[in-house]
Amino acid sequence: MTCLDRAWMKQRLYPILLSVFSLFLFFPHALAQNLESFSKHVTSHTLKNGWTFIIVERPKAPVFAFMTRVNVGSAQERSGETGLAHMFEHMAFKGTPRVGTTNYEDEQKALKDLEAAYQAYQQARQLSTTHADEVKELAAQFKKAQSVAGQYVVKNEFGDIIEREGGVSLNAFTSADVTGYFYALPANKVELFAYLESERFLQPVFREFYKERDVVMEERRLRTESRATGRLIEQFVSTAFIAHPYHHPVIGYASDIQSYTMTDAEEFYREQYVPSNMVTAIVGDVKAEELIPLLESYFGRIPSGPKPEALRTIEPPSIAEKTVVLKDPSQPFYLEGYHKPSVTHPDQPVFDAIDDILTNGRTSRFYRSLVRDKKIAVSVGSYGAYPGEKYPHLWVAYGVPARGVSNETVQSAIRSELQRLRTEDVSDEELAKFRTRAKAGLLRALGSNLGLAMHLTDYHMLFGDWRELFQYIKRLDAVTKSDIRRVANQTFLELNRVVAMIETEKSVIDSSPLTSTGGRH
């Protein structure tokens, strides 16, 4: 993890390349031949309700993994309901009418009573004319209803079933762009997968909603409000995007988290979790001809619905440099971002090359200049897709100043390296290393089923065709020195820049030695 929070995740390029090599392990031929051969092992199947499945027959071991990607993230949330995409991700593990309950008929009535009690309580507390005693009484009624509903809950039954049947890597994530669900199972449990995954999206039960909402609020406190870098990055992003919904945080604003209701979450689910808005890749020891009837039988139960409308708002061109300064007793921290196109733009491989040359390893330009030679930073890096990647977003560079070094000194050094990219060609050696490292990344791949499933769904959702995964490799090899200069001159401009920094309050400086937060991995 970097000091920019786990939401930054790993850089985009190398996980992609590592997964691509897992495809190549099948076929030691030319790229076009690889695609042709690999396609023979892939079956794409779309149900009548619109859910698309990508099945990869890969019988290397008696296991399989899947990734379901839903085309909804925080960018699809409405004002006042930020964080609902992430909240539903939590709800998707709470079970169904048949999983996670001791008596669903009674629980269903208790949940209706619970929601009615909460709606009454919330309405009363939002009215300035409501007497405090009335609010207190309604709060007590809500807590009582919550206790009644809770007595039917079988905690963690959904996850326990998967683990008991040999499942591993059970997890999910929510980003600005998408929500993902995944795990792996033994090959003889494929029907269990079809049942559980279809069941939780057919009729999710929003049990323990308000308790889980409190968990999400605590998550926000820990990751954002109690961390200086978390607070800074939230301000940085909201400053960078004045119109596009990328400006609000994935986890949501505190007031929204504390206010949205079970009814709000159910409406969000019905609007966004329609089969035509979802894609699943299943990779491993499976056979399409045996699997497709199961998919039809289980996932076909889910009714179709209208695909959510595309976002209308486009971030206007940046016309002014913006700066955010957070004064805090923590160590100084510096970052600056530049607006760039979405990752589907033809220049994305050029940005990947720029990232590699600037920050990949101890021979990178940023590391050599700021950490090794000048010793003005303990950590430095860049990230090419923040806070999302589906829409135009930010390319970001960051640095953690060494003891006694100012943010301005780090800023000057970073900008000097960016200016070099604008005015000087990168060397043949640097460009060759970029390509070599890309290929070395392929050779290091273990070819995991899950990694492949993740990237197949990623490319299907971004480009509408998983085959773009192969085309991306071609585009990497096509990057030239002139491309890098051109993109640098288009991107690294003052009016296109957003700056954020933590200035340490001198009166409360920590006297302990600074430690590196680590660079990009």
Secondary structure as UniProt FT lines:
FT   TURN            3..4
FT   HELIX           6..8
FT   HELIX           13..24
FT   TURN            25..26
FT   HELIX           31..39
FT   TURN            40..41
FT   STRAND          42..46
FT   TURN            48..49
FT   STRAND          52..57
FT   TURN            59..60
FT   STRAND          63..70
FT   HELIX           74..76
FT   TURN            79..80
FT   TURN            82..83
FT   HELIX           84..91
FT   TURN            92..93
FT   HELIX           104..126
FT   TURN            128..129
FT   HELIX           132..150
FT   TURN            151..152
FT   TURN            155..156
FT   HELIX           157..164
FT   TURN            165..166
FT   STRAND          168..174
FT   STRAND          179..186
FT   HELIX           187..189
FT   HELIX           190..202
FT   TURN            207..208
FT   HELIX           209..220
FT   HELIX           221..225
FT   HELIX           228..240
FT   HELIX           245..247
FT   TURN            250..251
FT   HELIX           254..257
FT   TURN            258..259
FT   HELIX           262..272
FT   HELIX           275..277
FT   STRAND          278..284
FT   HELIX           288..298
FT   HELIX           299..301
FT   STRAND          322..328
FT   STRAND          333..340
FT   TURN            343..344
FT   TURN            346..347
FT   HELIX           348..359
FT   TURN            362..363
FT   HELIX           365..366
FT   HELIX           367..373
FT   STRAND          377..386
FT   STRAND          393..401
FT   TURN            403..404
FT   HELIX           407..423
FT   HELIX           428..443
FT   HELIX           449..463
FT   TURN            466..467
FT   HELIX           468..477
FT   HELIX           481..491
FT   HELIX           494..496
FT   STRAND          497..504
FT   HELIX           506..508
//
